[in-house]
């Protein structure tokens, strides 16, 4: 329910489930201590209050999709530091009423929410995690570290089966090819439509 609550918060996922969603979709990035958190991009600037809590000296310039980007990166902060941040609505056309209220969840917390809400409602709530910028993360943490962490976490929670209520998605290709060798969970290749007319 990203249009009604700041995206990638437990409160947005919980509202979506209440509205009837069968799956919730955490976009994933890594903290400096290697914890998977739900954020739309590795940059924290537009989706959190990071600039009001940390000095500009914590910003860095990194290559993201071939573009030098100066920002506050999740990968430069520990989970403990990330937990001091609060989510904000990144799109001006959406309600700003909930800015600063909700913390940044870990993947483990998203999985726990799906399980508890599913049990409460008597139906399965699946998850549809997206690996964000695998190549970027590989440059920081090593090849396949991100993917291995994800699979380890998902197998522990759901087992290793194509019948699990899980879809792993990515815009990249190599990471999905690698994942196909280590998991039976379903994989989805995302394709952008940036050059397609809206009509």
NORTASUL-V689116 format. One line per field, one symbol per residue. phi: phi as a letter, one per 40 degrees, with the letter a starting at -180 (. if undefined). Layout:
# NORTASUL-V689116
phi=???
This chain:
# NORTASUL-V689116
phi=.ccbbdcfbcccccccccchccbbbccbbbcccgccbcacacccdcbacdccbbcccccabbcbfgbcbbacbdcbbccdcdcccbcbccbcccdccbdgcbcccccdcccccdcccccccgacbcbbcbccfdcdccccbhcgcdcccccdcccccbgbaccccabcbaccbcccccdccbacccbbccbcbcbbccc
